[in-house]
Each structure stands twice: as structure tokens, then as C-alpha cells.
Amino acid sequence: MYSFIHTNDLVNKIHFKIMTIKKISLVTFDAINTLLKFRIPPWHFYTLAAKGYGFTGTENDVRLKFMDSYNFMWTKFPNFGKSMIPWKKWWEKVLENTFADTIPKFKDTDMSKILIEEFKSRKLWCVAEGSRPLLNILEKKGMTLGIISNFDPRLHDILRNVDLTKQFKFIITSYEAGFSKPDPKIFMLAMKNCGLTNPAECLHIGDDVNKDYDGAMKAGWHALIVPSPHNPLFIQTDKSPASEHVFQSLQTLAIAIQEGQLKF
């Protein structure tokens, strides 16, 4: 006995599979390791600065201590200490825990304040390859662009310093929002900023499977991953995104958009 699929049902299934970017009104991006890249690793920058305060260890020593300190502080005071301690104090504690055992009288120095301020400069940051062409393509298609980032308020200065703010309707940092990815509320806030009510019109692009991909999908959004495997903060999860949702670079993503190859 044969079973037949109604033509309209088949068309609807195919249409869902190859739905184009035209259905999207809002595209948001993660910032760090997506649109922005480090010129030098932060621990390299910290190590160079620490040498002037008597530090004699290695860059790898700083990297390991920094990562331990960062993770400890995020666990104890999530989201850069929001509602508990000021974000600058949060970072001062991270740096204190990183260097207190290796720099005499670390608390008495101004090193933390200098590093926190210098972290915003172009010395550390550059626009990721492919960012500007991709943003131009999306802008020409009439889409609203925004940023959703787990970061503190310095992100605004960082983006201005690399001249990457003009095309964005909004820049949401987790600290200012009061909740961080993957919390769906931060994605809902982005929709509110644009007056949107349908999450199916929204697309988020980032490098972290848990925070960017799973977070957006749980909020009812579409999501794409441009992985950064060399990022020490990159978190691998047991759940793998669909292969058609992963692009190895912003350039390949731009080509897929131009050629109508996106699949949601």
C-alpha cells in the first residue's frame, strides 16, 4: 500500500528548511571572540604590566591564575558582581587574586586600576576579520542590528575605540541588563528595544554553544555559531548545534547569506 504526501505539506516542509534571512528583522551578535578579537591575549598584557611591579613569573603562570580567579569570582559573584559589588571592584579582586602572591604589597599599588582602564584601549582589541562586510550586508538588507554580550560597561568604550558602534541600534551588556546569557530575559530585552514581539523574527550569532546558541534557541530565536576553538573561555557542551547552523568564519556566513543558503 502506498502513502502519499500532499504537495502543499511537502512545500511547507521544504520552505521551513530553507527559510531565508528575509524572514529575520533583528540580528544580534555576541561581541568578544565574534565581532571583536584580542590583538594580544589579556594575560600577555597583564604579564607585561606586572613586570614593572616586580613580577618575575611567566605568562602561563598569569594565565592559569587569572582563569582560576575569574571563574572563582564568577561563581561567587555572578555577572561581574551585579547587585552585590561594583564591577570595577569585581575586576580589582580578580587581578588581586591573580597577582597577590607574586607582587609584594599588591593592594598598595595602582596596578589594578591601570589595567582595568587600559583594557578598553586599541592595544588589546581589533575588529574580527569579516565583521564589517557582514554587518554591511545585513544593514543593506534592512535588518536591525544589535549586540548582546556578557560583559561590563567598558564594552561601549571598546566598540567606540575600534569604530564599531554606528550600525547598532543597541548594545546590551549583561551587567547593565542585570542578567546574562543564556538567560532568555536578555534576549527578550533586545526584542523590547526594537518593539518586536515575535522571537521567530530574531537571529543571534555568537561563538559559545551554551550562552549564544542554546540561550537564543530557548528564547525562541534562531541562532548561528561561528566557533572560536582557541578561546580559553570557549565552552564545549554535549549538545552540538545542527551542522547547518555552524560557520567556520564570518566570511563564510556572509557568503551563505548572500547566496540564500541559510537554513533555519
PATORRO-439673 format. One record per residue: residue in one letter; x, y negated, z of N, C-alpha, C in turn. Coordinates in steps of 0.05 Angstrom, whole numbers. Example, Ala and Ser with C-alpha at 12.3 -4.5 7.8 and 13.67 -1.06 7.14 Angstrom:
BEGIN
+------+--------+--------+--------+--------+--------+--------+--------+--------+--------+
! type !   n.c1 !   n.c2 !   n.c3 !  ca.c1 !  ca.c2 !  ca.c3 !   c.c1 !   c.c2 !   c.c3 !
+------+--------+--------+--------+--------+--------+--------+--------+--------+--------+
!    A !    264 !    114 !    156 !    246 !     90 !    156 !    264 !     66 !    156 !
!    S !    257 !     45 !    142 !    273 !     21 !    143 !    258 !     -1 !    157 !
+------+--------+--------+--------+--------+--------+--------+--------+--------+--------+
***
This chain:
BEGIN
+------+--------+--------+--------+--------+--------+--------+--------+--------+--------+
! type !   n.c1 !   n.c2 !   n.c3 !  ca.c1 !  ca.c2 !  ca.c3 !   c.c1 !   c.c2 !   c.c3 !
+------+--------+--------+--------+--------+--------+--------+--------+--------+--------+
!    M !     17 !     24 !      0 !      0 !      0 !      0 !     18 !    -25 !      0 !
!    Y !     11 !    -44 !    -17 !     27 !    -68 !    -19 !     15 !    -90 !     -3 !
!    S !     32 !   -107 !      9 !     22 !   -131 !     23 !     32 !   -155 !      8 !
!    F !     15 !   -176 !      6 !     22 !   -199 !    -10 !     23 !   -223 !      8 !
!    I !     43 !   -241 !      3 !     46 !   -266 !     17 !     33 !   -288 !      1 !
!    H !     15 !   -303 !     12 !      2 !   -325 !     -2 !     23 !   -345 !    -10 !
!    T !     21 !   -355 !    -34 !     41 !   -373 !    -46 !     46 !   -397 !    -28 !
!    N !     24 !   -409 !    -17 !     27 !   -433 !      0 !     43 !   -427 !     25 !
!    D !     38 !   -402 !     37 !     53 !   -394 !     61 !     83 !   -393 !     55 !
!    L !     89 !   -381 !     31 !    117 !   -378 !     24 !    130 !   -406 !     20 !
!    V !    115 !   -423 !      7 !    126 !   -450 !      2 !    131 !   -465 !     28 !
!    N !    112 !   -461 !     47 !    115 !   -475 !     73 !    139 !   -465 !     88 !
!    K !    144 !   -438 !     86 !    168 !   -427 !    100 !    193 !   -437 !     87 !
!    I !    194 !   -438 !     61 !    218 !   -448 !     47 !    222 !   -478 !     53 !
!    H !    200 !   -493 !     53 !    202 !   -522 !     58 !    213 !   -527 !     86 !
!    F !    205 !   -511 !    106 !    215 !   -515 !    133 !    245 !   -509 !    133 !
!    K !    254 !   -489 !    118 !    282 !   -481 !    119 !    300 !   -502 !    106 !
!    I !    290 !   -516 !     86 !    307 !   -535 !     72 !    298 !   -564 !     75 !
!    M !    283 !   -569 !     97 !    274 !   -596 !    102 !    297 !   -615 !    101 !
!    T !    294 !   -637 !     86 !    316 !   -655 !     82 !    318 !   -677 !    103 !
!    I !    340 !   -691 !    102 !    345 !   -713 !    121 !    323 !   -735 !    118 !
!    K !    308 !   -735 !     97 !    287 !   -755 !     93 !    266 !   -754 !    115 !
!    K !    263 !   -731 !    128 !    244 !   -728 !    149 !    253 !   -740 !    176 !
!    I !    278 !   -749 !    176 !    290 !   -759 !    201 !    290 !   -790 !    201 !
!    S !    281 !   -801 !    224 !    280 !   -830 !    227 !    303 !   -840 !    244 !
!    L !    311 !   -824 !    264 !    332 !   -832 !    283 !    355 !   -812 !    283 !
!    V !    379 !   -821 !    280 !    403 !   -804 !    282 !    421 !   -816 !    304 !
!    T !    426 !   -799 !    324 !    444 !   -808 !    346 !    470 !   -791 !    345 !
!    F !    491 !   -802 !    356 !    517 !   -789 !    357 !    528 !   -788 !    385 !
!    D !    542 !   -767 !    391 !    560 !   -767 !    414 !    583 !   -786 !    406 !
!    A !    597 !   -797 !    425 !    619 !   -816 !    419 !    646 !   -802 !    420 !
!    I !    654 !   -792 !    444 !    681 !   -782 !    448 !    684 !   -755 !    433 !
!    N !    704 !   -754 !    416 !    711 !   -730 !    401 !    690 !   -724 !    379 !
!    T !    673 !   -743 !    373 !    655 !   -742 !    350 !    661 !   -766 !    332 !
!    L !    652 !   -789 !    341 !    658 !   -814 !    325 !    685 !   -826 !    333 !
!    L !    693 !   -821 !    358 !    718 !   -831 !    368 !    738 !   -809 !    373 !
!    K !    764 !   -814 !    368 !    785 !   -795 !    374 !    806 !   -810 !    391 !
!    F !    821 !   -794 !    407 !    843 !   -805 !    421 !    867 !   -808 !    402 !
!    R !    880 !   -831 !    403 !    906 !   -834 !    389 !    927 !   -817 !    402 !
!    I !    927 !   -817 !    429 !    945 !   -800 !    445 !    928 !   -788 !    467 !
!    P !    934 !   -764 !    477 !    919 !   -753 !    499 !    920 !   -771 !    523 !
!    P !    898 !   -773 !    538 !    898 !   -791 !    561 !    920 !   -785 !    581 !
!    W !    926 !   -759 !    585 !    947 !   -752 !    605 !    974 !   -760 !    595 !
!    H !    978 !   -762 !    569 !   1004 !   -773 !    559 !   1006 !   -803 !    567 !
!    F !    984 !   -817 !    563 !    983 !   -845 !    570 !    987 !   -848 !    600 !
!    Y !    974 !   -832 !    617 !    977 !   -833 !    646 !   1006 !   -827 !    654 !
!    T !   1018 !   -807 !    641 !   1045 !   -800 !    648 !   1065 !   -822 !    643 !
!    L !   1062 !   -835 !    620 !   1080 !   -857 !    613 !   1077 !   -880 !    634 !
!    A !   1052 !   -886 !    641 !   1048 !   -907 !    661 !   1059 !   -899 !    688 !
!    A !   1056 !   -874 !    696 !   1064 !   -865 !    722 !   1094 !   -865 !    725 !
!    K !   1109 !   -863 !    704 !   1139 !   -863 !    705 !   1148 !   -889 !    718 !
!    G !   1134 !   -911 !    712 !   1141 !   -936 !    724 !   1136 !   -939 !    753 !
!    Y !   1122 !   -919 !    765 !   1116 !   -919 !    793 !   1131 !   -896 !    808 !
!    G !   1151 !   -885 !    795 !   1167 !   -865 !    808 !   1159 !   -836 !    802 !
!    F !   1140 !   -832 !    784 !   1132 !   -804 !    778 !   1154 !   -790 !    762 !
!    T !   1160 !   -765 !    770 !   1182 !   -750 !    757 !   1172 !   -724 !    745 !
!    G !   1146 !   -719 !    746 !   1135 !   -694 !    735 !   1132 !   -695 !    705 !
!    T !   1118 !   -674 !    695 !   1115 !   -672 !    666 !   1086 !   -679 !    658 !
!    E !   1083 !   -682 !    632 !   1056 !   -688 !    621 !   1037 !   -665 !    627 !
!    N !   1047 !   -641 !    626 !   1029 !   -618 !    632 !   1021 !   -618 !    661 !
!    D !   1039 !   -627 !    679 !   1031 !   -629 !    707 !   1008 !   -648 !    710 !
!    V !   1010 !   -671 !    696 !    988 !   -691 !    698 !    963 !   -680 !    686 !
!    R !    964 !   -667 !    663 !    941 !   -656 !    650 !    926 !   -637 !    669 !
!    L !    940 !   -618 !    682 !    927 !   -599 !    699 !    915 !   -612 !    724 !
!    K !    930 !   -630 !    736 !    919 !   -644 !    760 !    895 !   -662 !    752 !
!    F !    897 !   -675 !    730 !    875 !   -692 !    721 !    850 !   -676 !    716 !
!    M !    852 !   -654 !    702 !    829 !   -637 !    696 !    817 !   -627 !    722 !
!    D !    833 !   -618 !    741 !    823 !   -608 !    766 !    808 !   -631 !    781 !
!    S !    821 !   -654 !    781 !    809 !   -677 !    796 !    783 !   -686 !    783 !
!    Y !    783 !   -687 !    756 !    759 !   -695 !    741 !    736 !   -676 !    747 !
!    N !    741 !   -650 !    746 !    720 !   -630 !    750 !    710 !   -631 !    779 !
!    F !    729 !   -634 !    798 !    721 !   -636 !    826 !    702 !   -660 !    830 !
!    M !    710 !   -683 !    820 !    694 !   -707 !    824 !    667 !   -705 !    810 !
!    W !    666 !   -692 !    786 !    640 !   -690 !    772 !    622 !   -671 !    787 !
!    T !    633 !   -651 !    800 !    616 !   -632 !    816 !    606 !   -646 !    841 !
!    K !    623 !   -661 !    854 !    616 !   -674 !    879 !    599 !   -699 !    875 !
!    F !    606 !   -715 !    855 !    592 !   -740 !    848 !    586 !   -740 !    818 !
!    P !    565 !   -727 !    809 !    560 !   -724 !    781 !    555 !   -751 !    767 !
!    N !    559 !   -751 !    741 !    554 !   -775 !    725 !    569 !   -799 !    735 !
!    F !    595 !   -795 !    740 !    613 !   -817 !    748 !    604 !   -831 !    773 !
!    G !    590 !   -815 !    790 !    582 !   -825 !    816 !    557 !   -842 !    816 !
!    K !    542 !   -841 !    795 !    517 !   -857 !    793 !    500 !   -853 !    818 !
!    S !    491 !   -875 !    829 !    473 !   -876 !    853 !    488 !   -867 !    879 !
!    M !    514 !   -862 !    877 !    529 !   -854 !    900 !    553 !   -872 !    905 !
!    I !    570 !   -875 !    885 !    593 !   -893 !    887 !    596 !   -908 !    860 !
!    P !    607 !   -932 !    859 !    611 !   -946 !    834 !    630 !   -930 !    815 !
!    W !    625 !   -932 !    790 !    640 !   -916 !    771 !    670 !   -922 !    772 !
!    K !    677 !   -947 !    777 !    706 !   -953 !    779 !    719 !   -939 !    803 !
!    K !    704 !   -938 !    826 !    715 !   -923 !    849 !    717 !   -894 !    843 !
!    W !    698 !   -884 !    827 !    699 !   -856 !    819 !    725 !   -849 !    804 !
!    W !    731 !   -866 !    784 !    756 !   -862 !    769 !    781 !   -867 !    786 !
!    E !    780 !   -886 !    804 !    803 !   -890 !    822 !    808 !   -865 !    838 !
!    K !    787 !   -852 !    847 !    791 !   -827 !    862 !    802 !   -805 !    845 !
!    V !    793 !   -803 !    820 !    804 !   -783 !    801 !    834 !   -787 !    798 !
!    L !    842 !   -812 !    794 !    871 !   -817 !    790 !    886 !   -814 !    816 !
!    E !    874 !   -821 !    838 !    888 !   -817 !    864 !    893 !   -787 !    868 !
!    N !    873 !   -770 !    863 !    877 !   -742 !    867 !    897 !   -730 !    847 !
!    T !    900 !   -744 !    824 !    919 !   -734 !    804 !    948 !   -740 !    812 !
!    F !    952 !   -764 !    825 !    980 !   -773 !    830 !    988 !   -775 !    859 !
!    A !    969 !   -772 !    878 !    975 !   -778 !    906 !    998 !   -762 !    917 !
!    D !   1002 !   -737 !    907 !   1023 !   -721 !    918 !   1050 !   -726 !    904 !
!    T !   1050 !   -741 !    883 !   1075 !   -745 !    868 !   1084 !   -774 !    866 !
!    I !   1067 !   -793 !    873 !   1075 !   -821 !    874 !   1072 !   -831 !    902 !
!    P !   1095 !   -839 !    915 !   1093 !   -849 !    942 !   1075 !   -873 !    945 !
!    K !   1059 !   -872 !    966 !   1041 !   -895 !    972 !   1024 !   -903 !    947 !
!    F !   1012 !   -882 !    934 !    997 !   -887 !    910 !    974 !   -907 !    915 !
!    K !    961 !   -905 !    938 !    938 !   -922 !    945 !    947 !   -951 !    946 !
!    D !    972 !   -956 !    952 !    981 !   -984 !    955 !    989 !   -997 !    928 !
!    T !    988 !   -981 !    907 !    995 !   -992 !    881 !    970 !  -1001 !    866 !
!    D !    974 !  -1016 !    844 !    952 !  -1025 !    828 !    949 !  -1007 !    803 !
!    M !    962 !   -984 !    804 !    962 !   -966 !    780 !    935 !   -958 !    771 !
!    S !    917 !   -950 !    789 !    890 !   -942 !    781 !    875 !   -963 !    766 !
!    K !    875 !   -987 !    778 !    861 !  -1010 !    765 !    872 !  -1016 !    737 !
!    I !    898 !  -1015 !    734 !    911 !  -1020 !    708 !    903 !   -998 !    688 !
!    L !    904 !   -973 !    696 !    897 !   -951 !    678 !    868 !   -951 !    670 !
!    I !    851 !   -957 !    689 !    822 !   -959 !    683 !    816 !   -981 !    662 !
!    E !    830 !  -1003 !    665 !    826 !  -1025 !    646 !    838 !  -1019 !    619 !
!    E !    863 !  -1009 !    620 !    877 !  -1003 !    595 !    864 !   -981 !    578 !
!    F !    848 !   -964 !    592 !    835 !   -942 !    578 !    816 !   -951 !    556 !
!    K !    808 !   -976 !    557 !    790 !   -987 !    537 !    804 !   -996 !    511 !
!    S !    830 !   -997 !    512 !    845 !  -1010 !    490 !    849 !   -992 !    466 !
!    R !    856 !  -1005 !    444 !    861 !   -990 !    419 !    886 !   -973 !    421 !
!    K !    902 !   -976 !    442 !    925 !   -959 !    446 !    917 !   -929 !    448 !
!    L !    893 !   -925 !    458 !    884 !   -897 !    463 !    864 !   -887 !    442 !
!    W !    850 !   -906 !    429 !    827 !   -897 !    413 !    830 !   -905 !    383 !
!    C !    817 !   -888 !    367 !    814 !   -895 !    338 !    787 !   -883 !    329 !
!    V !    778 !   -893 !    307 !    753 !   -882 !    295 !    760 !   -856 !    281 !
!    A !    744 !   -836 !    287 !    749 !   -809 !    275 !    746 !   -810 !    245 !
!    E !    763 !   -795 !    231 !    762 !   -794 !    202 !    734 !   -785 !    192 !
!    G !    723 !   -800 !    174 !    697 !   -793 !    164 !    674 !   -807 !    177 !
!    S !    679 !   -820 !    200 !    657 !   -833 !    215 !    644 !   -855 !    199 !
!    R !    660 !   -874 !    189 !    649 !   -897 !    175 !    633 !   -889 !    150 !
!    P !    644 !   -872 !    132 !    629 !   -864 !    109 !    602 !   -851 !    115 !
!    L !    603 !   -834 !    136 !    578 !   -820 !    144 !    557 !   -840 !    154 !
!    L !    566 !   -859 !    171 !    548 !   -879 !    181 !    536 !   -896 !    158 !
!    N !    553 !   -902 !    138 !    544 !   -918 !    115 !    523 !   -903 !     99 !
!    I !    527 !   -877 !     96 !    507 !   -861 !     81 !    480 !   -861 !     95 !
!    L !    481 !   -856 !    122 !    456 !   -855 !    137 !    442 !   -883 !    137 !
!    E !    458 !   -904 !    140 !    446 !   -930 !    140 !    433 !   -937 !    114 !
!    K !    445 !   -929 !     92 !    434 !   -934 !     65 !    408 !   -919 !     61 !
!    K !    405 !   -896 !     76 !    380 !   -881 !     74 !    358 !   -892 !     92 !
!    G !    365 !   -914 !    106 !    344 !   -928 !    122 !    340 !   -917 !    149 !
!    M !    359 !   -901 !    160 !    356 !   -889 !    186 !    366 !   -907 !    208 !
!    T !    353 !   -905 !    231 !    362 !   -919 !    255 !    384 !   -903 !    267 !
!    L !    406 !   -916 !    275 !    429 !   -903 !    286 !    433 !   -911 !    315 !
!    G !    442 !   -891 !    332 !    447 !   -897 !    360 !    469 !   -879 !    370 !
!    I !    478 !   -884 !    394 !    498 !   -868 !    408 !    487 !   -859 !    435 !
!    I !    490 !   -833 !    441 !    484 !   -822 !    467 !    509 !   -809 !    478 !
!    S !    520 !   -819 !    499 !    546 !   -809 !    508 !    547 !   -806 !    538 !
!    N !    559 !   -784 !    547 !    564 !   -781 !    576 !    590 !   -797 !    582 !
!    F !    586 !   -822 !    589 !    609 !   -839 !    594 !    600 !   -862 !    612 !
!    D !    619 !   -878 !    620 !    614 !   -902 !    636 !    611 !   -927 !    619 !
!    P !    605 !   -950 !    630 !    600 !   -974 !    614 !    624 !   -983 !    597 !
!    R !    648 !   -973 !    601 !    670 !   -981 !    584 !    667 !   -973 !    555 !
!    L !    649 !   -955 !    550 !    644 !   -946 !    522 !    637 !   -970 !    504 !
!    H !    622 !   -989 !    514 !    615 !  -1012 !    498 !    640 !  -1027 !    489 !
!    D !    659 !  -1031 !    507 !    684 !  -1045 !    500 !    701 !  -1028 !    481 !
!    I !    702 !  -1002 !    486 !    718 !   -985 !    468 !    708 !   -986 !    440 !
!    L !    682 !   -985 !    436 !    670 !   -986 !    409 !    674 !  -1013 !    396 !
!    R !    672 !  -1034 !    412 !    678 !  -1061 !    401 !    707 !  -1063 !    393 !
!    N !    725 !  -1052 !    409 !    754 !  -1055 !    404 !    762 !  -1040 !    378 !
!    V !    747 !  -1020 !    370 !    753 !  -1006 !    345 !    733 !  -1014 !    323 !
!    D !    718 !  -1035 !    328 !    699 !  -1046 !    308 !    678 !  -1025 !    299 !
!    L !    665 !  -1013 !    319 !    646 !   -992 !    312 !    620 !   -996 !    328 !
!    T !    609 !  -1020 !    326 !    584 !  -1025 !    340 !    562 !  -1036 !    322 !
!    K !    568 !  -1048 !    299 !    549 !  -1063 !    284 !    526 !  -1047 !    273 !
!    Q !    531 !  -1021 !    268 !    510 !  -1005 !    255 !    490 !   -992 !    274 !
!    F !    496 !   -995 !    300 !    480 !   -981 !    320 !    459 !   -999 !    333 !
!    K !    434 !   -989 !    333 !    412 !  -1003 !    346 !    416 !  -1003 !    377 !
!    F !    427 !   -981 !    387 !    432 !   -979 !    416 !    456 !   -961 !    422 !
!    I !    467 !   -965 !    445 !    489 !   -949 !    456 !    480 !   -941 !    484 !
!    I !    475 !   -916 !    488 !    466 !   -906 !    515 !    489 !   -891 !    528 !
!    T !    498 !   -900 !    551 !    517 !   -885 !    567 !    502 !   -871 !    589 !
!    S !    511 !   -848 !    597 !    498 !   -832 !    618 !    497 !   -848 !    644 !
!    Y !    518 !   -863 !    650 !    519 !   -877 !    675 !    497 !   -899 !    676 !
!    E !    495 !   -914 !    655 !    474 !   -935 !    654 !    446 !   -924 !    653 !
!    A !    443 !   -901 !    639 !    417 !   -888 !    637 !    408 !   -876 !    663 !
!    G !    427 !   -865 !    678 !    420 !   -852 !    703 !    417 !   -822 !    701 !
!    F !    421 !   -811 !    677 !    421 !   -782 !    673 !    439 !   -776 !    649 !
!    S !    450 !   -752 !    649 !    470 !   -745 !    628 !    461 !   -721 !    612 !
!    K !    472 !   -720 !    588 !    467 !   -696 !    571 !    476 !   -671 !    586 !
!    P !    461 !   -649 !    586 !    439 !   -643 !    567 !    411 !   -649 !    578 !
!    D !    408 !   -666 !    597 !    382 !   -673 !    608 !    365 !   -685 !    585 !
!    P !    342 !   -674 !    580 !    324 !   -684 !    558 !    317 !   -713 !    562 !
!    K !    317 !   -723 !    587 !    309 !   -751 !    592 !    326 !   -771 !    578 !
!    I !    351 !   -765 !    573 !    369 !   -784 !    560 !    361 !   -786 !    530 !
!    F !    352 !   -764 !    519 !    342 !   -764 !    491 !    315 !   -778 !    489 !
!    M !    299 !   -774 !    509 !    273 !   -788 !    509 !    277 !   -818 !    511 !
!    L !    297 !   -827 !    526 !    304 !   -855 !    528 !    311 !   -867 !    501 !
!    A !    326 !   -851 !    486 !    334 !   -860 !    459 !    309 !   -864 !    441 !
!    M !    290 !   -846 !    443 !    266 !   -848 !    427 !    250 !   -873 !    436 !
!    K !    249 !   -878 !    462 !    235 !   -902 !    472 !    248 !   -927 !    461 !
!    N !    274 !   -927 !    459 !    288 !   -951 !    449 !    280 !   -958 !    420 !
!    C !    271 !   -937 !    406 !    263 !   -941 !    377 !    233 !   -941 !    373 !
!    G !    218 !   -937 !    394 !    189 !   -936 !    391 !    179 !   -911 !    378 !
!    L !    195 !   -889 !    380 !    187 !   -864 !    368 !    173 !   -846 !    389 !
!    T !    155 !   -829 !    380 !    141 !   -811 !    398 !    144 !   -782 !    389 !
!    N !    153 !   -777 !    364 !    155 !   -750 !    353 !    185 !   -742 !    353 !
!    P !    193 !   -723 !    370 !    221 !   -714 !    371 !    230 !   -701 !    345 !
!    A !    211 !   -691 !    329 !    219 !   -678 !    304 !    230 !   -697 !    284 !
!    E !    228 !   -723 !    289 !    239 !   -744 !    272 !    268 !   -751 !    280 !
!    C !    278 !   -738 !    300 !    304 !   -745 !    312 !    325 !   -724 !    308 !
!    L !    350 !   -733 !    304 !    373 !   -715 !    299 !    396 !   -725 !    316 !
!    H !    409 !   -707 !    331 !    433 !   -714 !    346 !    456 !   -698 !    336 !
!    I !    479 !   -711 !    334 !    504 !   -699 !    324 !    526 !   -702 !    345 !
!    G !    539 !   -680 !    352 !    560 !   -681 !    372 !    578 !   -657 !    370 !
!    D !    596 !   -654 !    390 !    616 !   -633 !    389 !    612 !   -612 !    411 !
!    D !    595 !   -616 !    430 !    592 !   -598 !    452 !    566 !   -583 !    450 !
!    V !    568 !   -556 !    450 !    545 !   -539 !    445 !    524 !   -543 !    468 !
!    N !    533 !   -543 !    492 !    515 !   -546 !    515 !    502 !   -574 !    516 !
!    K !    519 !   -594 !    517 !    509 !   -621 !    522 !    495 !   -633 !    497 !
!    D !    507 !   -629 !    474 !    497 !   -642 !    450 !    476 !   -625 !    436 !
!    Y !    483 !   -600 !    430 !    465 !   -583 !    414 !    442 !   -573 !    430 !
!    D !    447 !   -559 !    452 !    426 !   -548 !    468 !    409 !   -570 !    481 !
!    G !    422 !   -591 !    490 !    407 !   -613 !    502 !    387 !   -626 !    483 !
!    A !    396 !   -631 !    458 !    378 !   -643 !    438 !    356 !   -624 !    431 !
!    M !    363 !   -599 !    427 !    342 !   -579 !    419 !    321 !   -576 !    440 !
!    K !    329 !   -576 !    466 !    310 !   -573 !    487 !    291 !   -598 !    489 !
!    A !    301 !   -620 !    479 !    285 !   -644 !    478 !    266 !   -645 !    454 !
!    G !    268 !   -624 !    437 !    251 !   -622 !    414 !    263 !   -635 !    389 !
!    W !    288 !   -643 !    391 !    303 !   -656 !    369 !    315 !   -634 !    351 !
!    H !    324 !   -644 !    328 !    343 !   -628 !    312 !    371 !   -634 !    321 !
!    A !    390 !   -616 !    316 !    417 !   -621 !    326 !    437 !   -608 !    307 !
!    L !    460 !   -621 !    305 !    483 !   -610 !    289 !    508 !   -612 !    306 !
!    I !    526 !   -593 !    301 !    552 !   -593 !    315 !    575 !   -597 !    296 !
!    V !    593 !   -615 !    303 !    618 !   -618 !    290 !    639 !   -612 !    311 !
!    P !    648 !   -587 !    314 !    664 !   -579 !    337 !    692 !   -592 !    339 !
!    S !    701 !   -594 !    363 !    728 !   -604 !    369 !    742 !   -583 !    386 !
!    P !    752 !   -562 !    374 !    763 !   -540 !    389 !    788 !   -547 !    405 !
!    H !    801 !   -569 !    397 !    826 !   -576 !    411 !    820 !   -595 !    435 !
!    N !    795 !   -602 !    439 !    788 !   -619 !    461 !    787 !   -603 !    487 !
!    P !    804 !   -609 !    507 !    804 !   -593 !    531 !    777 !   -594 !    547 !
!    L !    761 !   -614 !    541 !    735 !   -615 !    555 !    713 !   -601 !    539 !
!    F !    720 !   -590 !    516 !    701 !   -576 !    499 !    692 !   -550 !    513 !
!    I !    666 !   -546 !    515 !    656 !   -523 !    530 !    644 !   -503 !    510 !
!    Q !    655 !   -479 !    510 !    643 !   -457 !    494 !    621 !   -444 !    510 !
!    T !    599 !   -437 !    497 !    577 !   -424 !    511 !    571 !   -397 !    497 !
!    D !    556 !   -381 !    510 !    549 !   -355 !    499 !    529 !   -358 !    476 !
!    K !    515 !   -380 !    475 !    496 !   -385 !    453 !    510 !   -399 !    431 !
!    S !    509 !   -388 !    407 !    521 !   -401 !    384 !    499 !   -414 !    368 !
!    P !    504 !   -439 !    359 !    485 !   -453 !    341 !    482 !   -438 !    315 !
!    A !    460 !   -441 !    302 !    457 !   -430 !    275 !    479 !   -439 !    257 !
!    S !    489 !   -422 !    240 !    512 !   -429 !    224 !    507 !   -453 !    206 !
!    E !    482 !   -457 !    197 !    476 !   -480 !    180 !    475 !   -506 !    196 !
!    H !    478 !   -504 !    222 !    478 !   -528 !    239 !    506 !   -536 !    248 !
!    V !    527 !   -522 !    238 !    554 !   -527 !    246 !    570 !   -537 !    221 !
!    F !    584 !   -559 !    224 !    600 !   -570 !    203 !    628 !   -575 !    214 !
!    Q !    648 !   -568 !    198 !    676 !   -569 !    208 !    687 !   -597 !    208 !
!    S !    674 !   -616 !    196 !    683 !   -643 !    196 !    660 !   -662 !    189 !
!    L !    664 !   -687 !    195 !    644 !   -707 !    188 !    642 !   -710 !    158 !
!    Q !    664 !   -705 !    144 !    664 !   -707 !    115 !    647 !   -686 !    103 !
!    T !    649 !   -661 !    112 !    632 !   -640 !    101 !    603 !   -645 !    108 !
!    L !    597 !   -656 !    131 !    570 !   -663 !    138 !    559 !   -685 !    119 !
!    A !    575 !   -705 !    113 !    567 !   -726 !     95 !    560 !   -715 !     67 !
!    I !    576 !   -697 !     58 !    571 !   -684 !     32 !    545 !   -669 !     32 !
!    A !    540 !   -654 !     54 !    515 !   -639 !     56 !    491 !   -657 !     55 !
!    I !    493 !   -680 !     69 !    471 !   -699 !     69 !    466 !   -710 !     41 !
!    Q !    488 !   -718 !     28 !    485 !   -730 !      1 !    473 !   -710 !    -19 !
!    E !    480 !   -685 !    -16 !    471 !   -664 !    -35 !    446 !   -651 !    -26 !
!    G !    434 !   -660 !     -4 !    408 !   -649 !      5 !    410 !   -620 !     15 !
!    Q !    433 !   -614 !     28 !    437 !   -586 !     36 !    431 !   -581 !     65 !
!    L !    423 !   -601 !     80 !    417 !   -596 !    108 !    394 !   -577 !    112 !
!    K !    395 !   -559 !    131 !    374 !   -541 !    137 !    367 !   -542 !    167 !
!    F !    341 !   -548 !    172 !    332 !   -550 !    199 !    312 !   -528 !    206 !
+------+--------+--------+--------+--------+--------+--------+--------+--------+--------+
***
